[in-house]
Amino acid sequence: MPLVSRWELISVVPCLADTAKIRVTAQLDAELDEVLPYLNAVLKRAVFNPRPPSLTTNRGGMCFSLRARRIAGAKLRDLDHAREELEWWMALINDTWERRASLAPSYERGQQLSAIQVFKGLPATNCKACGESTCLAFAAKLLTEKASVLACAPLFTPEWREKRLALLDLLEGAGYPIPPEFLA
Ligand code: SF4
């Protein structure tokens, strides 16, 4: 019996950094927690987070994030493309689940974002408005989810729009939660 039998699209919105492309979220009829370590073993260059279990990976220039009962995909051309990719994921999930007895699950976290990568997406003025003494310190807190990107108020002014979009795209691609107001 397949792990996932049904899925449905529950959200379709423009990509943060490239509005010509779309981001989608699909709701599945099964939890992915148990299959994620096996998918992590099968996929190359995935980033696995154990708590709560989530997996993020790039595929052909697109970015996918799997957690709980959801798959989110970004940088997709259109709805047909999204459905095609989601079917590919369902087949991979079910095939991996079926073969799990012959696979060694991997709990390796994979390549994580660095504080420098995040820092490059911040205004780099060290203005302290976020409560940190430097932008680099704030970047480190973002990475450990001890701070919300919203705390960097300057980033959300028109002056830093390009950096903001690029940083949100970077964080989303690495599986970090994005404030819901930027997903609609
Ligand atoms: S509010 Fe933003 S720009 Fe100012 S120090 Fe914090 S991270 Fe840097």
Boltz pocket constraint, residues with backbone or C-beta under 6 A from the ligand:
constraints:
  - pocket:
      binder: B
      contacts: [[A, 122], [A, 123], [A, 124], [A, 125], [A, 126], [A, 127], [A, 128], [A, 129], [A, 130], [A, 131], [A, 132], [A, 133], [A, 134], [A, 135], [A, 138], [A, 139], [A, 151], [A, 152], [A, 153], [A, 154], [A, 155]]
      max_distance: 6.0
